Amino acid sequence: MNDSIRSLAVIVWLFGCAPALAQGFAGLGTEAEGFALPQPGRAFSFPQDHGAHPDYRIEWWYVTANLSGPDGAPYGLQWTLFRSALKPGEAEGWESPQVWFGHAAVTSATMHRAAERFGRGGTGQAGVTAAPFEAWIDDWRMAGDLLGTAQLSATGTDFAYDVTLRAAGPLVFHGQDGFSVKSAEGQASHYYSQPFFEVEGRLVLPEGEIPVRGTAWLDREWSSQPLAETQSGWDWFSLSFASGEKLMGFRLRDTGGGDFTSATWIEADGTTTPYADGALVATRLAESPVAGRRVPTRWRVTLADKGLDVTVDALNAQAWMGLTVPYWEGPVTVSGSHDGRGYLEMTGYGDE
């Protein structure tokens, strides 16, 4: 088996494409012997922590954007670079144990297009540098200053985008100063975001080039075993309200029937309030047939402490990422006690 095939096989094993895998969604509930584990009280250090953490098993640089065209038509944009380690540490060339893959997508009310790339660490094909910051796989790139200005670009067979991100606020740390607990058993990740990007640039679709403006949200997360064995998937919300406030919240589903939730309320100035399990409530209101399965595409999300009671609707119910690792990811609209828009990611539904 050559290295590229072996890399893909490992991705399939780690990230749960094989139906026989039962230990948590995407294999992220499996043991991570030899890898570093997140610890509470760890001090973040920048710019180093914008870069890779090769002693941890899994990591991502994850951008979602809510955009509008000149006619007001809404669009969503996704750019993600994942790093997965076959074993801890780094090495040169094909001896590197680091596997990289990227996902990119563009969504409107009537279409959803997605693409993926794969690469091996140590070859220069993919990677991340902390200073100056640059994350890339092939010709897909995010580069610049996460507290200033950065460029973001990707291409697929039937879409492309090239946008400028300008930070209008600080970094945000989730959980206990960036230590984000994911289960009652204590699985966790290190997790921070830049949710204050303002965006300007262009989408290129078969019908032509479309100038766009809007906002974007970057998530940075790394861990080695972020889920418990019995957790089967998650529903993750990043919501930006017209008031300038924001919410990050997730619900991790358990095969035993229980949920584990966490949330961060973000004020317009970047001040945060973390919420532990149980404070956030996410309730399915409606499902849609998507790629041969039933996926919840309308939700009621409440956070009583902040008077939040909103309905979250998918802009396009068919925003299915039908890639090697399949999941649902797309822009949403928010109405109720707070109006706004955001992004929703859902994993572990149907025959994934």
Backbone torsions as a table, in degrees:
resi	resn	phi	psi	omega
1	MET	NA	122.8	-179.4
2	ASN	-76.8	169.8	-172.1
3	ASP	-62.8	-39.4	-177.0
4	SER	-66.5	-40.1	178.1
5	ILE	-67.7	-41.5	178.9
6	ARG	-62.7	-38.8	178.6
7	SER	-61.2	-44.4	179.5
8	LEU	-65.0	-39.2	178.6
9	ALA	-62.2	-39.6	178.9
10	VAL	-66.7	-40.3	176.7
11	ILE	-58.6	-46.3	179.4
12	VAL	-59.1	-43.4	-179.5
13	TRP	-66.3	-46.1	-175.7
14	LEU	-69.5	-35.8	-168.8
15	PHE	-108.7	14.1	160.8
16	GLY	81.0	24.3	176.1
17	CYS	-73.0	-25.8	-179.2
18	ALA	-74.4	122.8	-178.3
19	PRO	-59.4	-24.3	-176.8
20	ALA	-71.9	-17.2	-179.4
21	LEU	-66.9	128.9	-178.4
22	ALA	-118.1	-10.4	-173.3
23	GLN	-89.5	81.1	175.5
24	GLY	75.2	156.9	176.0
25	PHE	-64.9	138.4	172.3
26	ALA	62.8	20.7	179.1
27	GLY	66.9	6.8	-175.1
28	LEU	-80.8	0.0	172.8
29	GLY	-98.0	1.7	-179.6
30	THR	-79.1	158.8	179.9
31	GLU	-61.7	150.7	-175.8
32	ALA	-127.0	54.2	-175.9
33	GLU	-60.1	131.1	178.3
34	GLY	93.0	-19.3	-179.9
35	PHE	-87.7	154.6	174.3
36	ALA	-68.1	148.7	177.0
37	LEU	-117.4	141.9	177.5
38	PRO	-58.7	144.8	-179.8
39	GLN	-129.4	138.1	175.5
40	PRO	-64.7	148.7	177.9
41	GLY	85.2	-1.6	177.8
42	ARG	-64.4	130.0	178.5
43	ALA	-84.6	128.3	175.1
44	PHE	-74.6	148.3	179.3
45	SER	-134.9	123.5	-178.6
46	PHE	-118.2	143.1	13.9
47	PRO	-86.3	0.0	-173.4
48	GLN	-54.1	-40.9	-175.2
49	ASP	-76.6	-5.6	168.6
50	HIS	-72.9	-20.7	-178.0
51	GLY	-87.6	-168.3	-175.0
52	ALA	-82.5	156.8	178.4
53	HIS	-125.8	78.0	-168.4
54	PRO	-67.2	-10.8	176.9
55	ASP	-83.4	-7.5	174.5
56	TYR	-99.6	153.3	-171.7
57	ARG	-76.1	-37.4	-172.2
58	ILE	-137.3	144.3	-177.4
59	GLU	-157.9	152.5	174.8
60	TRP	-149.1	155.8	172.5
61	TRP	-120.3	110.7	-161.8
62	TYR	-129.4	113.1	-179.4
63	VAL	-113.8	131.2	168.6
64	THR	-126.6	144.4	-176.5
65	ALA	-137.8	138.5	171.8
66	ASN	-104.5	118.4	-170.6
67	LEU	-126.7	162.9	174.4
68	SER	-134.6	141.9	174.5
69	GLY	-85.3	178.3	-179.0
70	PRO	-59.2	-28.0	179.3
71	ASP	-91.1	6.3	-179.3
72	GLY	87.0	-2.6	-179.6
73	ALA	-63.8	134.3	-178.0
74	PRO	-84.0	145.2	175.4
75	TYR	-136.6	154.8	171.0
76	GLY	-120.5	149.6	-179.6
77	LEU	-134.5	136.5	175.7
78	GLN	-128.8	139.7	173.9
79	TRP	-143.2	120.5	-177.4
80	THR	-137.2	133.5	170.3
81	LEU	-116.7	123.4	179.1
82	PHE	-108.4	141.5	170.6
83	ARG	-119.8	131.9	176.5
84	SER	-132.2	134.3	-175.7
85	ALA	-103.2	132.4	172.0
86	LEU	-73.2	-30.8	173.0
87	LYS	-156.0	163.6	-176.8
88	PRO	-66.1	152.5	171.9
89	GLY	96.8	-179.4	-176.2
90	GLU	-131.2	157.2	176.5
91	ALA	-152.9	169.2	-177.8
92	GLU	-85.3	152.3	174.1
93	GLY	57.7	-146.1	-176.4
94	TRP	-73.6	-3.4	173.7
95	GLU	-77.7	-11.4	179.5
96	SER	-61.2	134.0	177.0
97	PRO	-87.0	5.2	-175.4
98	GLN	-92.2	125.9	176.3
99	VAL	-107.5	135.5	-178.7
100	TRP	-120.9	144.0	167.8
101	PHE	-149.7	151.2	-176.2
102	GLY	-124.7	146.8	173.4
103	HIS	-123.9	139.1	174.9
104	ALA	-138.8	146.2	-179.0
105	ALA	-154.7	154.1	170.6
106	VAL	-131.3	135.0	-177.1
107	THR	-131.1	139.7	168.0
108	SER	-128.3	-174.1	179.6
109	ALA	-66.4	-20.1	-173.8
110	THR	-122.1	-5.5	-179.2
111	MET	-146.6	156.3	175.0
112	HIS	-144.6	123.7	-179.5
113	ARG	-126.9	137.5	-176.7
114	ALA	-140.3	155.2	178.1
115	ALA	-147.2	161.8	178.9
116	GLU	-141.0	156.5	176.2
117	ARG	-135.8	152.6	176.2
118	PHE	-127.3	146.8	178.0
119	GLY	-155.5	163.9	178.4
120	ARG	-115.3	135.9	177.6
121	GLY	-63.6	158.6	177.5
122	GLY	85.7	-8.6	-177.7
123	THR	-104.5	-10.0	-176.2
124	GLY	87.5	-6.5	-178.7
125	GLN	-69.1	-33.0	-178.2
126	ALA	-149.9	153.3	177.2
127	GLY	164.9	-175.2	178.9
128	VAL	-141.9	133.6	168.8
129	THR	-113.9	143.1	-175.1
130	ALA	-84.4	-37.8	-175.3
131	ALA	-144.7	109.7	-5.9
132	PRO	-69.5	151.4	-175.6
133	PHE	-71.4	129.6	172.4
134	GLU	-154.7	131.7	175.1
135	ALA	-124.5	132.5	-174.1
136	TRP	-153.2	155.7	165.0
137	ILE	-147.0	117.8	-171.7
138	ASP	55.0	-125.2	-178.3
139	ASP	-95.6	6.2	174.2
140	TRP	-83.3	133.5	-174.1
141	ARG	-146.3	146.0	163.0
142	MET	-129.7	122.8	-174.1
143	ALA	-149.4	141.3	177.3
144	GLY	140.4	-139.8	-174.1
145	ASP	-121.5	118.9	-177.6
146	LEU	-74.0	-7.3	170.5
147	LEU	-111.8	9.6	179.6
148	GLY	-137.6	-113.7	-176.9
149	THR	-120.7	136.2	179.0
150	ALA	-138.1	155.9	175.5
151	GLN	-108.2	145.3	-178.3
152	LEU	-136.8	129.9	-178.9
153	SER	-150.5	152.6	175.6
154	ALA	-162.2	159.3	176.9
155	THR	-137.1	143.7	170.8
156	GLY	-125.1	-175.2	-179.2
157	THR	-68.8	-25.3	-176.2
158	ASP	-133.9	24.0	175.3
159	PHE	-163.7	162.7	171.6
160	ALA	-157.3	159.5	170.9
161	TYR	-150.7	153.5	177.9
162	ASP	-148.4	109.9	-173.8
163	VAL	-133.3	157.6	175.2
164	THR	-105.3	131.8	177.9
165	LEU	-108.0	127.4	178.0
166	ARG	-122.5	118.1	-178.2
167	ALA	-72.1	128.2	179.3
168	ALA	-115.6	17.2	-179.7
169	GLY	-168.5	-179.5	-173.9
170	PRO	-85.0	172.5	167.6
171	LEU	-68.7	152.6	-178.4
172	VAL	-124.6	136.5	-178.1
173	PHE	-113.4	131.7	-174.0
174	HIS	-97.9	156.9	179.9
175	GLY	68.9	-137.3	179.6
176	GLN	-92.6	89.0	179.4
177	ASP	53.8	42.6	177.4
178	GLY	95.6	-3.2	174.7
179	PHE	-96.4	103.6	-170.6
180	SER	-103.4	110.1	-178.4
181	VAL	-79.1	138.1	-174.2
182	LYS	-115.7	-7.5	-178.1
183	SER	-156.9	163.3	176.2
184	ALA	-65.7	-22.8	178.5
185	GLU	-79.6	-10.7	174.4
186	GLY	103.1	2.7	174.5
187	GLN	-56.7	146.3	-171.8
188	ALA	-157.1	170.2	173.7
189	SER	-138.3	165.0	164.3
190	HIS	-91.9	129.3	-165.2
191	TYR	-147.4	120.1	170.9
192	TYR	-139.0	165.4	-176.9
193	SER	-138.3	158.1	163.4
194	GLN	-119.4	92.5	-174.4
195	PRO	-93.7	10.1	-170.6
196	PHE	-113.7	24.8	178.8
197	PHE	-74.3	133.6	165.3
198	GLU	-98.6	141.4	-168.3
199	VAL	-123.6	140.7	171.0
200	GLU	-147.6	135.8	179.3
201	GLY	171.2	-145.4	-175.0
202	ARG	-145.0	145.2	166.7
203	LEU	-104.9	146.1	174.2
204	VAL	-121.1	115.7	-179.6
205	LEU	-121.2	167.7	-179.8
206	PRO	-53.6	-29.9	179.9
207	GLU	-82.1	-6.4	176.5
208	GLY	135.2	-172.9	-179.3
209	GLU	-89.8	137.9	-177.1
210	ILE	-126.4	114.9	172.8
211	PRO	-67.6	139.9	-177.3
212	VAL	-137.3	153.1	172.5
213	ARG	-137.7	157.7	177.1
214	GLY	164.4	-146.8	-177.5
215	THR	-133.5	157.9	179.8
216	ALA	-140.0	161.6	-176.0
217	TRP	-135.8	123.3	175.3
218	LEU	-104.5	128.5	172.3
219	ASP	-109.6	134.9	175.7
220	ARG	-123.8	124.2	-175.1
221	GLU	-149.5	139.3	174.0
222	TRP	-145.2	147.7	-177.8
223	SER	-165.3	-172.9	174.5
224	SER	-129.8	-31.5	174.3
225	GLN	-145.0	73.5	-172.4
226	PRO	-75.0	-13.5	-179.8
227	LEU	-116.8	156.6	170.1
228	ALA	-79.3	160.4	-176.6
229	GLU	-56.6	-34.1	-173.0
230	THR	-92.8	-0.1	179.1
231	GLN	-82.6	130.3	-168.4
232	SER	-109.2	-6.2	-179.2
233	GLY	165.2	176.7	-176.7
234	TRP	-142.7	159.7	172.3
235	ASP	-123.9	114.7	-171.8
236	TRP	-119.7	129.9	-177.0
237	PHE	-119.3	132.7	166.1
238	SER	-124.7	110.7	-171.4
239	LEU	-120.4	132.9	177.3
240	SER	-117.6	125.8	-173.4
241	PHE	-102.1	156.7	-179.6
242	ALA	-60.5	-23.8	178.9
243	SER	-71.8	-11.5	-175.0
244	GLY	96.7	-12.9	177.0
245	GLU	-78.9	162.0	-178.0
246	LYS	-141.5	160.9	177.2
247	LEU	-139.0	128.4	163.2
248	MET	-107.8	128.5	178.3
249	GLY	-149.8	146.7	175.8
250	PHE	-141.0	152.9	175.0
251	ARG	-122.9	118.1	176.2
252	LEU	-99.3	123.1	-174.9
253	ARG	-90.8	143.0	-177.0
254	ASP	-115.7	140.4	179.6
255	THR	-63.8	-19.5	176.3
256	GLY	-80.8	-2.0	175.7
257	GLY	103.3	-8.9	-179.9
258	GLY	-93.1	162.4	176.1
259	ASP	-119.1	154.2	170.8
260	PHE	-125.1	125.2	-176.4
261	THR	-121.0	157.2	175.8
262	SER	-152.5	153.3	-179.2
263	ALA	-153.3	155.0	171.0
264	THR	-130.5	121.5	173.2
265	TRP	-92.0	129.3	-174.1
266	ILE	-119.0	117.3	176.2
267	GLU	-72.2	166.2	-178.3
268	ALA	-61.2	-25.3	179.2
269	ASP	-92.5	4.1	178.7
270	GLY	94.4	-5.4	175.3
271	THR	-63.2	138.0	-174.9
272	THR	-120.3	152.8	169.5
273	THR	-128.5	116.1	178.6
274	PRO	-84.9	148.7	178.6
275	TYR	-128.5	129.1	-178.7
276	ALA	-82.7	-178.0	-176.4
277	ASP	-51.5	130.1	173.7
278	GLY	103.5	-21.6	-177.8
279	ALA	-72.5	-43.4	177.1
280	LEU	-84.1	134.9	175.7
281	VAL	-124.2	122.9	177.8
282	ALA	-120.3	117.7	-173.9
283	THR	-119.7	129.5	177.1
284	ARG	-67.8	132.6	176.0
285	LEU	-108.9	-31.1	-179.0
286	ALA	-156.4	149.0	177.3
287	GLU	-117.9	158.8	177.4
288	SER	-129.7	147.5	172.4
289	PRO	-74.3	119.9	-175.9
290	VAL	-136.8	119.4	174.2
291	ALA	49.8	42.3	175.6
292	GLY	79.9	16.3	179.1
293	ARG	-143.5	171.7	176.6
294	ARG	-102.3	122.6	-176.9
295	VAL	-124.2	131.7	178.6
296	PRO	-71.0	121.0	-176.9
297	THR	-119.9	4.6	169.9
298	ARG	-137.1	132.0	-174.8
299	TRP	-132.9	152.2	163.7
300	ARG	-105.4	124.9	-179.3
301	VAL	-120.1	126.5	-179.6
302	THR	-129.3	146.4	172.1
303	LEU	-142.1	94.0	-168.5
304	ALA	-58.1	-38.1	-175.9
305	ASP	-60.8	-26.2	179.8
306	LYS	-108.5	9.5	180.0
307	GLY	65.0	25.3	-178.3
308	LEU	-87.8	126.5	175.1
309	ASP	-150.8	96.2	-171.1
310	VAL	-129.7	156.9	170.3
311	THR	-102.9	130.0	-178.9
312	VAL	-112.2	118.2	-176.5
313	ASP	-116.9	135.5	174.4
314	ALA	-65.8	135.3	172.2
315	LEU	-64.5	-39.7	-179.8
316	ASN	-139.4	110.0	-176.8
317	ALA	-61.3	-20.6	-175.7
318	GLN	-94.9	28.2	-179.1
319	ALA	-81.4	59.7	-177.8
320	TRP	-92.0	126.7	176.7
321	MET	-86.9	86.8	-176.0
322	GLY	-82.7	59.5	-175.2
323	LEU	-106.0	-170.9	178.9
324	THR	-55.6	-39.1	172.6
325	VAL	-109.9	100.3	-172.8
326	PRO	-84.3	145.7	176.2
327	TYR	-167.2	173.6	178.0
328	TRP	-103.8	133.1	179.0
329	GLU	-152.7	123.6	-180.0
330	GLY	-168.9	167.7	178.5
331	PRO	-72.2	152.3	-179.6
332	VAL	-134.8	157.8	170.8
333	THR	-107.1	151.6	-175.5
334	VAL	-125.8	131.2	178.0
335	SER	-143.7	156.8	-179.8
336	GLY	128.7	-130.6	179.8
337	SER	-63.7	-27.1	177.4
338	HIS	-134.4	137.7	175.8
339	ASP	-104.3	150.4	178.2
340	GLY	168.3	-156.7	176.7
341	ARG	-152.9	171.2	-176.3
342	GLY	-178.6	-151.6	-178.4
343	TYR	-137.3	150.5	178.7
344	LEU	-131.4	131.4	173.3
345	GLU	-121.0	134.6	180.0
346	MET	-135.0	129.8	179.9
347	THR	-126.9	159.5	173.6
348	GLY	84.0	17.2	178.6
349	TYR	-97.7	138.4	175.8
350	GLY	72.6	-138.7	-171.0
351	ASP	-97.1	28.5	175.6
352	GLU	-62.1	NA	NA
